[in-house]
Amino acid sequence: MKIKRLDASRDDLQQFLLVHDTDQRQYEEKVLEIAQAVKTRGDEAIFELTERFDRAKINVDNFRVTDHEIEEAYETVEDDFVFSIRKAIDNIAYFHGKQLKNSWMEPDEAGNVLGQLYRPLNRAGIYVPGGTAAYPSSVLMNAIPAQVAGVNQIAMVSPPDQDGKMNPYTLVAAAELDLDEIYKMGGAQAIFALAWGTELIPRVELITGPGNIYVTLAKKMVYGDVNIDMLAGPSEILIIADHQANPTYVAADLMSQAEHDVLARCFLVTDSEALMDEVEAEIGRQIIHLSRRSIIEQSLQNYGAFILTDTIYEACQVSNMVAPEHLELMLENPFEHLSRICNAGAIFLGQNTPEPVGDYLAGPNHILPTGGTARFYSPVTVDTFMKTSSIIYYSQEGVQNDADDIIRLADIEGLTAHANCLRVRKEG
């Protein structure tokens, strides 16, 4: 397997960044069909689609996870898993607790009062991938910031396996957070059910959580009816490494993202050609021991790239152009280069901070912007689950002081009724 080598100063780097774009048109018609089915037939359509796509027979009686199923899940998972998930919960809750903002009001000399009111959303829906795989960490990253924000109701959805069961590790993670509104459904149909509501599922105000292309397109369609966190694409990692970086670590970290998806993007940007050779050799040695070898090989061959730069400063410029979901600064002095980074979902500093520490335990959220959207988008935070209202109070003195200016601006825009609101107060 040969990984592409690109020159940072050539146009082919920019062209390479465009290769990952998926033609979504081939999926849109199917998603529209699902949307129409859910809109017109509600829960009945959900049950039919779950049987078609997940091969699970779901009905009114077993649609919502029961306490008995939660108990069975605890009997299935290992005690060590429960210990680890609780440790992760503590770290994630602590980190997100630091993000809380306070409402504020401030008067001025004329007695006017301005301020901002922060309020949590009332009801949120969280999507957790499932079926044959387990993603308990996604439960935590969705639900904990919602709980810290003070969201009153959280509805969790995740696809069942062919036996109509939800993954026990996912269920235990939900139970550890006291989530009790859990539905066995996935795919685009779950997004539409959350956004529009059915007889069994009240509609939500926000939907968060990553999914496949069908989930992403469904979230795109319902945006405006509800809010969404982001439109997530394939995972990606970019590692900036100098000549002192450990090639064993670099290779392992690149493959940790490549195993997510054959479309995952993996970049090594370095000023050392020797390191490139060593990392490529290390990938060949390590990959033979990994269970998802085939996926990793396809990802690296089609969407992996080694980029040689003259300096680490130039490497940071390349990274800002890519705007990666995960950025590792595997440098001798990573903090010295942190100020040069403008675009990244999450930044991992130093040799001992591989991306998986952020996926599972460190505390920051792992739901991150992908596909270059870190240029303008942020990770899921407590703010994702909150809304703000502006507070404005004018005293009699204040409105008299500002009336002429407001009238002048309103008249310029031709909004005479706006201006009249101030004239009647000024004259009265």
N, C-alpha and C positions, 0 to 999 in steps of 0.2 A: 504494500500500500504506500503510495507516494502522496504526500501532502503538498498542495500548491505553495509556491513561493512567489511572493509579490514584492515589487519595489514600491515603497511608500510614495515616491515622487511621480509615479506613472498613472495614467488614466485607467489602467486596467484594475486598479484597486477600487475606484468608484464603480466601475462596471460590475466587479465581483459582488459589491454590496447590493446590487439590484437583483442578482440571480435568485436570492431567497424568496422574492415576492411570489406568493402563490396566486394562481388564477382562481379567484373565488367564484367566478360566474358559473362554473360547473356544479357548485354546491347550492347556489342561491335558489334555484327552482325547487329543489327538495325541501329546503327550509321554509319556503313560502307555502308549500303544501302542508307541512306540519303546522305552521302558524294558523292556516285556515281551519284545519281539523280541530285544533285546541280551542280556537275562538268560537267555533260553531257547536262543538260537541263536548267541550270541557273534559271532565274526568273520564268519560267513556273513551274519548280519544287518547287520553294519557294511558289508560290500561291497554288499549290495542297497540299503541306505538311501543310500549314497554315490552309487550310480548313479541312484537316484530323485531325490534332491535336488540333487546337484551335476553330474549327467549325466556322471560319470566312471567308467570301468570300472577298478575296483581289485580286485586279487586278492592271493593270498599272495605272488606274485613281485614285485609292485611297490608293496606296501602301505607298506613302510618305505623312507625316502629313502636312496639309495645314495651312495657317495663320488663316483661318476661324475656323478650329478645335481648334487652340490655343485660339482664342477669346471665343469660347464656353466653353473651360475649365476654363477660368478665371471667366466666369459667373456662373460656377457650384461650385467652391471652396469657402470657407469662407474667409473673409478678415483677420481673425486671423491667418489662415494658411499661407497666403502670408507674414504677418508680421513675423511669426516664421521662415519661410524658408529664408527670407532675413537676419535675425539674424544669422542663421546657415551658410549662405553663407559668411557673413563677418568673422565669426570665423574660418571657414575652410580655406578661402583664406589667412587670416593672418598667420595661422599656417604653411601652405604650402609655403607661401612666404619666411619664414625663412629657407627653405631647398634649395633655389637656390644657385648654385655654379657658380663661375666666371672662365672663361678661364684664363690661365696663361702661361707666357713664362719667362725663366730665363737664362741669359748668364753666362758662366764661364770665367776664366782668359784667355783661349785660343781662345775665341770668338765663341765657340760652343753655340747653343741655344737649350734648351729643354723646352717642355711645354705640355699643354693639352688643347684641344679645346672642349668646351661643346656646343652641338647643340640639339635643340628639334627635335623630329620626325616630319615629315611633315603631316602624316595622321594617326589618331587613331580611332579604333572602340570601343565603350563602350556598354556593355550588361547590360540591366536593367530588372530584373525579372518583370513579370506583369501578364496579363490575368485578373483573378478575384481579385488580390491583388494590393496594391499600395506601391511602394517603392521609393518615391521621394528622400529619403536620399541617395539611391544608385546612383541617377543621380549626386548629388553633389559630392559624394566621388570619382566617376570616372572622372567627367568632370573638376572639379576645379583644381586638380593638373596638368591635361593636359593643361589647359589654363594658369596656372602660369608658366609652363615650356615653353610655347610659341608655342604649337602645332598649326599648321595652319588650319587643317581641322579635325573636330570631327564628326563622324557618329554614331548616337545613334540608337540602336535597342531595341525593347521591344514588347512582344506578345500582340496582340489585344484581346478584349473580343469577344463574339459571334456575336456582332453587328458590328464588324470591327472597334471598337473605342479603342483608347488607354486611359488608366486611366487618368482622368483629373488632379489629383494631380501630377502624374508623368510629364504630359505635362507642367503644370505651373512651376514646378521646372526646366525643361529644358528651358522654355521660359525666366525665370529669369536669366539664364546664357547665353541667346542669342544663344542657339543651334537651328539651323534651318534645319539641315539634319537629319531627324528622320524617321525611317522606321518601319512599323508594321510587325514585324516578331520576332520569338523567337525560342528557342530550338536549336538543333544541326545545323539545316539548316541555322540559322542566323549566326552562327560561320563560317560555310563554305563559305557563301556568302561574309562575310567581308574579310575572308582570301584570297579567290581566285578571288573575283570580279564577277559581272554579267553585263549584258547590262545596268542595271539601277544603279548599285552600284560599284563605283571604289574600288579596293582592298585597304586594310589598311596595316600598318606596325606593328601595335600592337593591341591586343584585351585585354581589361580588363573587370572585372565584374564577380560576382558570378552567378551560375545557378545550375540546377539540374544535375543528373548524366550524362544525355545525353549531356548537355552543357560542362561539365567537360571533358568527353571523346573526344568530338569534338575539344576542345582546345588542348588536348594532341596530337591529330592527326595532327593539323595544325602547331604545334610548329616546327619551322625550316623554314616553308614557311613565317610565321610571328612570331613575339615575342608575348608572353602572360605574364600576371601578375603572375599567379600562378594556381595550380590545387586545387581548394577549395573543402573541404568536409563538412560534417555536422558541425554545430556550437558547441562550447564547452566553458565551463567556469570552472575555478578552484578557489576556495576561500580558502585562508589561514586565519584562525581566531583563536584568543586566547580566554581565558575564559571570557574576558570582552566584547566580541563582542555581538552585539544585535541580538538575534536569529530571531526576526521578519524581520530584514533587510537581514540576511543571507538567510532565506527561500525565501523571495521575489526575491532576486538576482539570486538564483539558478533556480527558475522557469522562470525568464525572458529569459533564454537561452533554457530551456527545451521546451518552447512553439514553438520554431522555427521548430522542426522536431522530429519525433519519434526516430530518430537516434542521436539526440543531446546528448553530453556527459557533465555531471555535477558532479563536485567533491567538497566535503568539506574536507579539511585537517586541523586537529586541534589537540591540545594537551589536549583538554577538552572533556571527554566522556559525561559530563553533558550537554555541549553545543550541542552535537549530538542529545541527547534526546529532548532538547528544540526545535531545528530546525525541527526535524521530526514532532513534534507536531504542530509547526507553519505551516508547509506545509499542513498538514491536515486541519487546520483552514482556511488558505487563498485560497486553491485551489478550494473550492466550489463556489467561487465568480468569477472565471476566465473563459472566454469564450472558451479557448482552453484547457480545463481541460483534455480531453481525450488524447491529444497529450502529455501534460505534464506528465500525469500518466505513459504512455508507455515509454517515455524517461527516467524518473527517475527510473522506475522499471527495465528496461533492461540495461541502460547505465549510471545510477547514482551510486555514491559510496561515502561513508563516510570513511575516513582513519584516524585512530588514531595514533599519533606520540608521542614520549616522550618529544620532544622539538620543538619550532618553527624553530630552525635551521634545524632539520630533516625534518620538513614540507617543507622548502624551497628546500631541496634536492629532495623530492618527486615531487614537482612542476617542477623542472628542468628536471626530468625524463619524466614527462607527456608532457612538453613543450606546455602549453595550448594556445589557441587562445586569450582568455581573462583571465587575472589573477587579482583577487582582494586581496589586502592585508588588511584585516579587523582586524587590530592590533592596540594596544594602541599607539605604535610608529612605524608606517609603514616605515618611511624614514630610520630608523636604520637597516632595513632588506633588503632594496632595493639593496644593493651591493651584496647580496647573490643570487639574481635572474639572471640567465644566459639565460634562454630560455622562452620567452613569446611574443605573438604578441602585446598585449597592456597591460599595468599595471595600475591598478586603486588603488589609495592609500587612505585608511581611510574609516570611516563609512559613510561618506557623498558623496562618489563617486561611485555610482552604475554603472554597465556597460552601461546602456542606455544613460548616459550623453556622452559617447564616440560614441555611435551609431548615435547620432543626432546632437549634438550642440557644444561640447567642442572645436573641431577643428581638432584633429588628425584623420587619416583615419580609417574607420571601415572595410576596405577590408584587412583582416589579414590572416596569415598562419594558417592552421588547421591540425589536424591529426598528431601532433608531428613535423610538418615541421618548427615550430618556432626554432628548433635546428639549422637550417641553412638558413631560409628564413625570409624576412622582410615584413612589411606592404607595401601597395601601397604608393608611395611618388612621388614627382616631378621627382626624378631620374628615376622612371619607364618609364617616357615619354621622356627621353633624351638619347643621345648617346655621346660617347667621341671619339676623335681622338687624337693620340699622335703626337706631333710636334718635329721634329729632324732637326737641322741645324748644319753642321760641317764646320768649317773654314779650310783653307789649313793647318794651323799649327795644328789644332785639329786632322785632319785625319792622318797627319804624326806622331803625338804623339801616336796614338792608333793603327796604322796599324799593327805593329808586334803582338800585343795581339789578334787582330781580325783574322789575318792570322793563328796564332797558334791554336785558337779555331776552326776555319773552317777546318783546315787540320785534326785535331783530329776527326772531324765528317765525314771526307772523302768528303767534299763539296769543291772540288778544284776550281770550278767556283766562289764560294763565296770568297775564298781566293784571286783569281785572280783579283777581283774588287779592292782589296786594293793594290796588288802588282803593278798593272799598274799605280796607283796613286802615290805610293811610288817611283817608278822608273821614272815617268814622270815629 
